[in-house]
Amino acid sequence: MPAARAKLKGAPGLEDIRGNVYFYSTYGGTVVVAEVYGIPEKTEQASGGFLGFHIHEGTSCTGNAQDAFAGAKGHYNPGKKEHPGHAGDLPSLLVKGGIAWMAVYTGRFYPEEVIGRTVIVHDMPDDFRTQPSGGSGAKIACGEIVVWEG
């Protein structure tokens, strides 16, 4: 069973985006499994089919007129490293037909370290160079990471 989960919701105007992110504790780190649906064709084409995907340090998916998920804040980065060395930096999601699915191992955190934080899907791919967030664009979906209660 996963140790934690985040239920994704799309930004205003992108409410069709939905999905789940699961966090499994494993030796030396975490397996992250993401399933995202409802990504608009326009976003998929503009991004080349890759969307930035990160754990953010904020605790809520609240926002304002300038940033739909301002409460997610910046990348989860307890080690104060440059991008792409943030603990919350993950590979970009590969999208096809509005759907993205990914499973990845990271040794940068354990599930209990990110419970209470947020996970973000961006509208552009992460270039793994640009500071501070890889040039991954706007936040189009967000989920609050909570303890698994399945």
Backbone torsions as a table, in degrees:
resi	resn	phi	psi	omega
1	MET	NA	148.6	176.2
2	PRO	-66.9	156.8	174.8
3	ALA	-88.1	-25.8	-177.3
4	ALA	-152.7	165.9	-177.4
5	ARG	-152.4	150.5	171.1
6	ALA	-131.0	131.9	176.1
7	LYS	-96.7	117.3	-176.9
8	LEU	-80.9	142.1	172.6
9	LYS	-133.0	145.4	-179.3
10	GLY	-78.4	158.0	176.2
11	ALA	-68.2	163.5	175.8
12	PRO	-53.6	133.0	-175.8
13	GLY	87.9	-11.7	179.3
14	LEU	-126.2	35.0	-175.1
15	GLU	-63.4	-15.5	177.4
16	ASP	-71.6	-18.4	177.4
17	ILE	-73.0	129.3	179.8
18	ARG	-154.6	166.9	177.3
19	GLY	160.5	-170.4	-178.8
20	ASN	-139.4	150.1	172.9
21	VAL	-127.8	127.8	-178.3
22	TYR	-113.5	144.1	-178.9
23	PHE	-122.6	116.1	-178.4
24	TYR	-108.9	127.4	175.7
25	SER	-74.2	133.9	178.5
26	THR	-144.8	168.2	-178.8
27	TYR	-54.9	119.8	175.9
28	GLY	81.3	3.5	179.8
29	GLY	167.2	-137.6	-170.5
30	THR	-141.2	140.2	166.4
31	VAL	-99.9	124.0	179.6
32	VAL	-106.0	127.0	177.4
33	VAL	-120.4	123.0	-179.1
34	ALA	-120.3	139.0	172.5
35	GLU	-133.8	120.3	-174.7
36	VAL	-129.3	134.2	-177.7
37	TYR	-127.6	157.7	172.9
38	GLY	81.1	21.3	178.0
39	ILE	-73.4	124.8	-176.6
40	PRO	-61.4	144.7	179.1
41	GLU	-56.9	-39.3	179.9
42	LYS	-60.2	-42.9	178.2
43	THR	-66.7	-43.5	179.0
44	GLU	-59.1	-45.1	-178.7
45	GLN	-69.1	-43.7	-177.9
46	ALA	-64.3	-30.6	-177.0
47	SER	-91.4	-3.0	-175.0
48	GLY	71.6	15.6	178.8
49	GLY	87.5	9.8	178.7
50	PHE	-124.0	132.5	-179.7
51	LEU	-124.8	132.9	176.7
52	GLY	-58.9	145.6	-174.3
53	PHE	-145.8	117.3	-173.9
54	HIS	-144.9	154.7	166.1
55	ILE	-87.1	131.9	178.6
56	HIS	-110.0	155.8	-174.6
57	GLU	-77.9	-21.3	-178.0
58	GLY	-67.2	165.6	-173.8
59	THR	-108.0	-4.3	-177.6
60	SER	-143.4	158.5	178.3
61	CYS	-99.0	34.4	176.7
62	THR	-87.2	162.5	-178.0
63	GLY	-155.9	-162.9	179.6
64	ASN	-146.1	-173.3	-176.4
65	ALA	-64.3	-29.9	-178.6
66	GLN	-86.2	-28.8	-175.1
67	ASP	-145.4	107.3	-175.8
68	ALA	-56.9	-26.8	-177.8
69	PHE	-128.1	47.1	-179.2
70	ALA	-57.6	-31.9	-179.9
71	GLY	-65.4	-14.8	177.8
72	ALA	-75.5	-19.7	-180.0
73	LYS	58.1	-150.4	-176.6
74	GLY	-91.5	-175.2	179.9
75	HIS	-60.7	144.8	174.4
76	TYR	-66.3	116.6	-171.3
77	ASN	-148.5	62.7	-177.4
78	PRO	-63.6	-23.4	-179.8
79	GLY	-86.0	-0.8	179.5
80	LYS	54.3	44.5	-179.4
81	LYS	-96.7	162.4	174.7
82	GLU	-78.9	153.1	176.0
83	HIS	-65.5	133.9	12.9
84	PRO	-99.1	31.4	-179.5
85	GLY	-91.2	4.8	177.5
86	HIS	-63.1	144.0	176.9
87	ALA	-58.3	-31.7	-177.4
88	GLY	-87.2	0.7	179.1
89	ASP	-75.8	125.1	-179.6
90	LEU	-126.9	162.8	176.0
91	PRO	-62.2	153.4	177.1
92	SER	-66.3	151.2	174.6
93	LEU	-79.1	139.4	174.8
94	LEU	-98.0	122.6	-175.0
95	VAL	-109.0	138.3	173.7
96	LYS	-145.4	123.5	178.7
97	GLY	62.7	30.9	177.9
98	GLY	82.7	4.4	-176.7
99	ILE	-122.5	138.5	173.7
100	ALA	-130.3	139.2	175.6
101	TRP	-141.9	136.8	-179.5
102	MET	-153.0	146.3	168.9
103	ALA	-129.8	129.2	-177.9
104	VAL	-144.7	144.9	174.3
105	TYR	-96.7	138.5	171.1
106	THR	-133.7	136.6	174.5
107	GLY	-97.7	11.6	-176.1
108	ARG	-86.1	-16.4	177.1
109	PHE	-160.0	161.8	170.9
110	TYR	-105.2	156.0	-178.5
111	PRO	-52.5	-41.7	-177.1
112	GLU	-63.6	-20.5	178.4
113	GLU	-78.0	-20.6	-178.2
114	VAL	-109.7	-4.2	174.5
115	ILE	-61.0	132.1	-176.7
116	GLY	94.0	-5.9	177.4
117	ARG	-100.0	-168.9	-177.5
118	THR	-127.1	158.8	173.9
119	VAL	-121.4	136.8	-173.7
120	ILE	-124.9	140.2	167.8
121	VAL	-108.4	129.4	179.9
122	HIS	-102.3	166.1	-176.3
123	ASP	-91.4	2.2	178.8
124	MET	-137.1	160.8	179.0
125	PRO	-73.0	155.4	174.0
126	ASP	-80.6	126.5	-179.9
127	ASP	-89.1	-3.2	177.4
128	PHE	58.9	22.5	177.6
129	ARG	-134.3	-51.0	-172.9
130	THR	-61.2	134.5	178.9
131	GLN	-95.5	144.3	-0.9
132	PRO	-96.7	-1.4	-170.6
133	SER	-127.9	15.8	176.0
134	GLY	77.8	15.0	178.8
135	GLY	61.1	30.8	-172.1
136	SER	-84.1	5.1	170.8
137	GLY	79.0	-158.5	-174.9
138	ALA	-72.5	154.4	175.1
139	LYS	-82.8	117.4	-177.9
140	ILE	-107.0	-15.4	176.9
141	ALA	-152.0	149.9	-176.6
142	CYS	-145.8	149.1	173.9
143	GLY	-143.8	140.1	177.2
144	GLU	-89.6	127.8	-175.6
145	ILE	-82.9	122.0	-177.6
146	VAL	-127.5	162.7	176.1
147	VAL	-63.3	138.3	177.1
148	TRP	-66.8	130.9	177.0
149	GLU	-130.4	50.4	-176.5
150	GLY	-81.6	NA	NA
